[in-house]
C-alpha cells in the first residue's frame, strides 16, 4: 500500500504480530545485512528471532535507530542496512526522515512496527494513533513508503527493500503482544560484536 493510498489504512491493513514479522525479515537476510534494532520490544524480538553479528541492539537511546542506521548505510554503501523501529520511537525523531530523504542512501530500509502505544512503559497511547507514519515519511521525501497490508505483502515489500535503490520505509500495524525474550544488556559486547560483524574490528 503506497503513500498515495494511505487514507484508509486503519481499515485496510491487517493487524499483525511483531515477532512473526521479525522472523520473516531475519529469514531473508542472507548477505550480511546490518540491522539496527530500536529500543524495547523491537530489539527483544530481533534478539529472539536469531542473533547475528550484524545486528545492533539499542539500549536506552529512544528514537535513534534510524539515525544510527543512516550512519552505517553511508559508511558502508555496499551493505544493505535495515532500521527496525517502533512508532513511538520514530515520532521522537521525525527530523531524521528529512535527513534520510536528503542524503538518499540507496542501501537503507526502515521498518516501523506500529501498535499505537508506548508498550514497554505501560502501553500509553502514542500520537501515531492520530497520524499516518507512511504519509509523514512520504511528505519528508521518502517516496518509497508503504503500509504492509498483511504478512504476504510485508514479505513482498521486504524483498523490494533488499533489492531496490532506497531509501524505503515499510510500516506494519501490529498487535499488543509483548516482545519474546529479552536482549542481554551488555553494551560493550553488543558494540564489539557489531563492529566485528561489519568487518571494522578484528576479534580480540
C-alpha positions, 0 to 999 in steps of 0.5 A: 500500500503506497503513500498515495493510498494511505487514507484508509489504512486503519481499515485496510491493513491487517493487524499483525504480530511483531515477532512473526514479522521479525522472523520473516525479515531475519529469514531473508537476510542472507548477505550480511545485512546490518540491522539496527534494532530500536529500543524495547520490544523491537530489539527483544524480538530481533534478539529472539528471532536469531542473533547475528553479528550484524545486528545492533541492539539499542539500549536506552537511546529512544528514537535513534535507530534510524539515525544510527542506521543512516550512519552505517548505510553511508559508511558502508554503501555496499551493505544493505542496512535495515532500521527496525523501529517502533512508532513511538520511537520514530515520532521522537525523531521525525527530523531524521526522515528529512535527513534520510530523504536528503542524503538518499542512501540507496542501501537503507530500509526502515521498518516501523512496527506500529501498535499505537502505544508506548508498550514497554512503559505501560502501553500509553497511547502514542500520537501515531494513533492520530497520524499516518507514519507512511504519509509523514515519511512520504511528505519528508521525501521518502517516496518509497513508503508503504503500509504492509497490508498483511504478512504476504505483502510485508514479505513482498515489500521486504524483498523490494527493500533488499533489492531496490535503490532506497531509501524505503520505509515499510510500516506494519500495524501490529498487535499488543503482544509483548516482545519474546525474550529479552536482549542481554544488556551488555553494551560493550559486547553488543558494540564489539560484536557489531563492529566485528560483524561489519568487518571494522574490528578484528576479534580480540 
